[in-house]
Amino acid sequence: MQLFRQVSEFAPALSMDQINGYLILYFYPKANTPGCTREAQDFTALLPEFHKLDAEVVGVSPDKPETQAKFIQAKSLAVTMRSDPDKALARAFGALKESGGILRSTFLIDRAGIVRAEWRKVKVDGHAQEVLETLRALYESDRRINPLISARRAVRALAEAPVSREEIETMIAAAHLAPSCFNNQPWRFVAIDDPQTLAAVKGAMPKGNYWTGPAPAIIAVTSKSEIDCQLSDNRDYYLFDCGMAVSNLMVQATGMGLVAHPIAGYNPVKVKELLGIPDDYVLITLVIIGRPGDPETLSEKHREVELGPRNRKPLTDVLFWNRFEERS
Ligand SMILES: Cc1cc2nc3c(=O)[nH]c(=O)nc-3n(C[C@H](O)[C@H](O)[C@H](O)COP(=O)(O)O)c2cc1C
């Protein structure tokens, strides 16, 4: 499975400003030949079904644009065609034979630029239908709750294992991509990995947060009201925006197999002093960073939570349609 950093990486090569949904990118050797005609006609016949699933079908070949245009007209095709005369795109996707010819291949790419399915040495018979069925299954699973959101937990059992600065920077870079009011980016992070500072910060926590002991790093998240939108009716957005940033950070950590657990249990005045954070800043949270460890190291209460099911109020307690209802 290939991963493209962003869809925009290959959108210019396809002369597309942006790709809004799924992209079915299929490489074919030569316009007007029997196999390539059948493949294009099969995709054309199913195009309305692909569109219903937010997918665009783009056929790519080394043919000139004029040849492709004639092909479309002569065979009544509706798929989009793109010319790749120097086979650069085919090479990038590994859709070239050793001889340099095109290896008939199809890639199903999502809007994050991830190749979710790929077919190489394609046999034309039934291929378009198979791609459609794969897309349908992905479309449905992508409309369920994002697996990284489901998988994130406030994990407490930590391993005695390091986390690199590169990993910490990646998590913070993900946090920094969060939206914020007026793009104020009010979050400030102090990443703590020096053993002495770490020990001092852990020393400013109550007994209940004993489980932070093995954490190889902590990210302090701080901000103040004045550096973000202060709007009418108590809408001070700095806490909200920092919350979104931490949420990004946690999801990113989950994807990386790391723990990022925000806590409120610490002495904020003491920790601010330890880290040189000015008095007028709020130390919103300390995010405990580490790798998942053995739940046996936890207290009985925490072990039960760690291994137990996700505990949430019913959705009907927090979601109201069209009119607010006060519920406890
Ligand atoms: C702002 C905040 C403060 C928290 N403080 C602590 C804490 O001091 N100690 C702790 O063990 N867990 C703390 N938690 C973890 C929560 O208890 C946990 O997120 C909640 O029980 C839901 O569980 P889940 O995150 O696994 O879904 C905190 C979480 C948040 C978001």
PDBQT file of the ligand as one rigid body, heavy atoms in Angstrom, charges set to zero:
ROOT
HETATM    1  C1  LIG A 401      -8.924  17.999  30.960  1.00  0.00    +0.000 C 
HETATM    2  C2  LIG A 401      -8.717  16.593  31.428  1.00  0.00    +0.000 A 
HETATM    3  C3  LIG A 401      -8.169  16.351  32.651  1.00  0.00    +0.000 A 
HETATM    4  C4  LIG A 401      -7.928  15.048  33.089  1.00  0.00    +0.000 A 
HETATM    5  N1  LIG A 401      -7.253  14.838  34.260  1.00  0.00    +0.000 NA
HETATM    6  C5  LIG A 401      -6.881  13.593  34.603  1.00  0.00    +0.000 A 
HETATM    7  C6  LIG A 401      -6.041  13.389  35.737  1.00  0.00    +0.000 A 
HETATM    8  O1  LIG A 401      -5.591  14.305  36.416  1.00  0.00    +0.000 OA
HETATM    9  N2  LIG A 401      -5.734  12.096  36.050  1.00  0.00    +0.000 N 
HETATM   10  C7  LIG A 401      -6.184  11.027  35.331  1.00  0.00    +0.000 A 
HETATM   11  O2  LIG A 401      -5.851   9.899  35.694  1.00  0.00    +0.000 OA
HETATM   12  N3  LIG A 401      -6.964  11.201  34.232  1.00  0.00    +0.000 NA
HETATM   13  C8  LIG A 401      -7.328  12.459  33.851  1.00  0.00    +0.000 A 
HETATM   14  N4  LIG A 401      -8.097  12.658  32.709  1.00  0.00    +0.000 N 
HETATM   15  C9  LIG A 401      -8.584  11.510  31.926  1.00  0.00    +0.000 C 
HETATM   16  C10 LIG A 401     -10.107  11.349  31.990  1.00  0.00    +0.000 C 
HETATM   17  O3  LIG A 401     -10.474  10.805  33.230  1.00  0.00    +0.000 OA
HETATM   18  C11 LIG A 401     -10.580  10.466  30.807  1.00  0.00    +0.000 C 
HETATM   19  O4  LIG A 401     -10.307  11.134  29.627  1.00  0.00    +0.000 OA
HETATM   20  C12 LIG A 401     -12.061  10.148  30.899  1.00  0.00    +0.000 C 
HETATM   21  O5  LIG A 401     -12.316   9.327  32.000  1.00  0.00    +0.000 OA
HETATM   22  C13 LIG A 401     -12.600   9.463  29.650  1.00  0.00    +0.000 C 
HETATM   23  O6  LIG A 401     -11.901   8.291  29.365  1.00  0.00    +0.000 OA
HETATM   24  P1  LIG A 401     -11.269   8.053  27.892  1.00  0.00    +0.000 P 
HETATM   25  O7  LIG A 401     -10.360   9.242  27.659  1.00  0.00    +0.000 OA
HETATM   26  O8  LIG A 401     -10.478   6.774  28.008  1.00  0.00    +0.000 OA
HETATM   27  O9  LIG A 401     -12.387   7.978  26.919  1.00  0.00    +0.000 OA
HETATM   28  C14 LIG A 401      -8.329  13.957  32.283  1.00  0.00    +0.000 A 
HETATM   29  C15 LIG A 401      -8.891  14.215  31.031  1.00  0.00    +0.000 A 
HETATM   30  C16 LIG A 401      -9.071  15.508  30.596  1.00  0.00    +0.000 A 
HETATM   31  C17 LIG A 401      -9.608  15.740  29.203  1.00  0.00    +0.000 C 
ENDROOT
TORSDOF 0
